[in-house]
Amino acid sequence: MAGTYAGALEARRVDVDPDRFEAEAVGDVVNDDGVLVITRITVTYRIALPEEHHDTARRVLGFHARACPVARSLEGGIEIETQLDLTTA
């Protein structure tokens, strides 16, 4: 998902510096009759961009998962939530 997000930004002429971009994924796991099941994955992107690109970064967050092979593969089985921790470069 991180690659799809970064690629969508770059397609909109927003340079993504790998030293200023990271993604963290956290899964919610429940015990379902003795079987551990992932029910939700929360992905938080941390990125530093010039202020002029902040609106684009927020907009891309809203739709990038629809173009992501991983997110689409998990769709319907595991809820995926994305968050953005955006700072100014």
C-alpha positions, 0 to 999 in steps of 0.5 A: 500500500505504501508503494501505491500511495507514493506512486500516486503522489509521484503521478501528481508530480509530488516528489517522495523522498524515501528518507522522509516517508515511512509506513506503519501497519498495525493489525487488530487480531481477535480469537475466534474459536481458538483461531487468531483472525485479523479483523482490521489493518490500520496503515499510518503514512508518515511523510514530510512534504512542502506545504504546497503538496499537503492538500494533494497528499490528503486527497490521494489518501482518500482513494489510493487503496482502490488502486492497490493490489494488496488492499483490493485482495483483502477487501471484504475480508479485512477492514483497512483503514489509512491515516496520514501523519503529514509534516512540512519539509 
